[in-house]
Amino acid sequence: MNPLFANIPTTIFERMSMLAREHGATNLGQGFPDFGWPEDVVSRAAAELTGAASQYPPMRGLPELRQAVADHYRAHQQIDYSAEQVTITSGATEALAAALLALIEPGDEVVLFQPLYDAYVPIIRRAGGIPRFVSLTPPDWRITAEALGAAFTDRTRLVVFNNPHNPTARLFDAEELRVLGEACIRHDVVAVSDEVWEHVLFDDRRFVPLSAVAGMKDRTVKVGSAGKIFSLTGWKVGWILAPDHLAGPIAKAHQFLTFTTPPNLQAAAAFGLGKAPDYFAGMRSNFQAARDVMDQGLRDIGYVTLPSEGTYFLCIDLAASGIDVDDMHFCLRAVEEAGVAAIPISPFYEDDPVRNVIRLCFAKKDETIETGLAGMKTVRALFG
């Protein structure tokens, strides 16, 4: 038995969702929406399934989706990729796995920012990489040049970056992108930029892809997700955009992971990416309204929330809220005794975790949020 995987705990998302089902709790933990998907995109997938052949599509993706991805980013982010530089994957996590397995050699150091999506580190270690962590701390979760200077070494070959950031809901600003880009260039490092939340931004914020930072286009692998863009998380349609010298090796890794992705979902994603800008603005507005309802409700109960600039998530600072317990203890009592599931932040750290912050998902209907807030009020009372 391989000890690397035998010793990895069950992901915190699955653990809390299982407890939510066991206790009949409102699930504000795992990041899936119960509203917000475009019905015309779903209908297109259904029509493609019944009207087109369901055989293997090309390994690197349907040509129409690869072109749609390139066109979409040219229109929305003013970055220029050809369809040949796009590879379609079975979700963003598979895209990340393909990129990391293709680009890491045993002994390479990989810089990551914690708290972090929990799939990164096991894949890096499986590829033989050595993780080195930059720790972000509340309430601002900022990246600094000093922290990067301590993490990058002569053995650094890769950096994994997530923006907008899960679980903190930060959108990193121009200065943070600049210092990260300078560190990558100075150390001749490739960046794998997990940008799946790029369209889920609030308060008129504008997303800047890492590849648009000066000097970064030829050393950045961009990862995107139809599931996040269209609130269809179960579809597992993702993609990679990369310069030619990186795109080829990553596609070769992809062919031995999932090889390809359901063609009807690919065709529907291509249709959706061509939707008018009003769709994306309306999607953001709807999720922002849900965020505001949850944020105000939590504040009314007595919680101190942290800014949510993007993603589906809103974080609570337990210590600032006057709750003197760690995040895991709070979340276990919440799901078991108050009927609401949340996610503790500490499992998103590999070392020296922050233990006073929890994460809630607000991508829910008003009635789901209302029920969840009632549970959060109950658990608040449990701690005085």
Number of C-alpha atoms within 10 A of each C-alpha: 5 6 7 10 10 8 8 9 9 8 12 18 17 12 13 23 21 15 18 22 13 11 16 14 22 23 27 27 25 20 23 19 19 13 14 17 17 14 10 12 21 17 12 18 21 14 14 18 17 10 10 10 11 12 8 13 17 13 18 23 24 22 19 14 26 24 18 21 26 20 20 20 16 14 12 11 15 13 16 16 20 16 18 17 21 28 27 31 32 21 24 24 22 22 31 29 22 24 25 26 20 19 20 20 15 12 15 19 23 27 23 21 22 28 25 25 17 16 14 16 19 16 17 24 18 16 19 17 24 20 23 20 22 19 22 20 14 13 14 11 18 15 20 15 15 9 14 20 13 11 19 23 14 10 13 22 22 26 24 22 20 23 23 25 26 23 24 30 23 23 26 18 14 13 12 14 21 16 18 23 23 16 17 23 16 10 15 14 22 22 26 25 22 27 23 25 24 23 20 24 25 20 11 10 11 13 21 20 22 27 23 16 17 12 14 21 19 14 22 27 26 25 27 26 29 27 21 28 21 23 21 21 17 11 19 21 27 25 28 29 28 26 18 15 11 19 19 17 15 25 24 16 19 26 14 11 15 15 19 22 23 20 23 22 22 29 22 22 27 23 17 22 21 13 12 9 11 9 13 15 15 12 19 22 17 14 24 23 15 19 25 14 16 24 22 13 19 19 13 12 16 14 23 18 22 19 16 22 23 28 31 27 24 24 26 25 20 21 16 14 16 14 17 13 13 18 25 19 11 23 22 18 15 23 28 17 15 23 22 30 33 28 29 28 25 22 22 21 19 16 12 9 16 21 19 22 24 25 28 23 24 29 26 23 14 15 9 15 22 16 16 27 22 18 21 23 19 17 21 20 11 14 11 8
